[in-house]
Amino acid sequence: MDMNDNILQNTGVIITRPIDQSYSLINAIKQHGGSPIPFPVLSIKPLKNSIIESNVKKLFNTSIIIFISSNAAKYGIDHINLTDKKIIAIGPTTRKYLEDNKINVSFCPEKKFNSEELLKSKLLKNVKNINITIVRGNSGRDLLRHELKNRGAKVQYLEVYKRSIFSHKKTAILNLSEQCIKGNAQFIVFLSKESFTNFIIILEKNNLIFPKHVHIIIPSERVANEIKDYSDDLQYSVASDARVQAILNVLKKHKSQKIT
């Protein structure tokens, strides 16, 4: 086997994404000889159909619909009329889900997948008096709505799922702590500010401190600033985006540097 195919040998990577969204990263790490350590910090559950339907009835008619995550698409498309609408997806995973369900996507960012990139779309440049619906969970950044309103749009949210902190059994938390103490975990992946914050809350509730020798991988400078606010001592690298290949590239780079 090529050394590069096994470059993550003896490398433990803590993955904080919800389990059902972690399989591709888990498999990719295994394929390169690494040891994924799933430790979800976020629980995502759809709202009851009756609640979503009630929320839909309160919406004004809209011409642009923005899906802010793949979960927004997954839990929203069956409840909202998409006919003759301009559909915007925040990233490639969201776009794929929509297109797999025969929904035409008018715009999706090509490089970075966040609100800032969405706001660069020509579709969202001249939106004075345009009605826009943002499909999302029960929490998140308000930047997109705020900026679109500044541009003169009428903006509303449709919440279709609930995000909450994942509830771990004590044994799972102690096992994670043990993996870190033994040096079995060298990296931890956070794909949002929320996942980093939730991880800290889980540790503090169990009287544990952040393992500062574990190198953090994050997808944006915005999340980096949150980490710096928490502690100046934490080591981190910023991946080009949140996709599996971008995370792998950071892991491989660190391992190849150590080998050489």
Secondary structure, DSSP 4 states (H G I P E B T S, - for coil): --GGGGTTTT-EEEE-S-GGGTHHHHHHHHHTT-EEEE---EEEEEPPHHHHHHHHHTPPP-SEEEE-SHHHHHHHTTTS--TT-EEEESSHHHHHHHHHTT---SB--SS--SHHHHTTSGGGTS-TT-EEEEEEES----HHHHHHHHTT-EEEEEEEEEEEE----HHHHHHHHHHHHTT---EEE--SHHHHHHHHHHHHHTT----TTSEEEES-HHHHHHHHHH-SS--EEE-SSSSHHHHHHHHHHHHHHHH-
